[in-house]
Amino acid sequence: MNVLGVYFPAWLVSSVVGLVTAYAVVWWMGQRPGERALAQSGLLFCSLTVIVGLLVWWIFFSSF
């Protein structure tokens, strides 16, 4: 992927998007009083990062 003249591999872009998205979801869940304990779970953060990263790679960079 070409970003400002520098080529980044697709897996790097996908993992950064997954990390940012997972952080946003966990932060949003932490603001809700009933879901605060779930949002503090490291397993949830890691799982969301992997799932979103793989989905982004599969949808945008995989040639079906």
Secondary structure, 3 states (H helix, E strand, C coil): CEECCEECCHHHHHHHHHHHHHHHHHHHHHHCHHHHHHHCCHHHHHHHHHHHHHHHHHHHHCCC
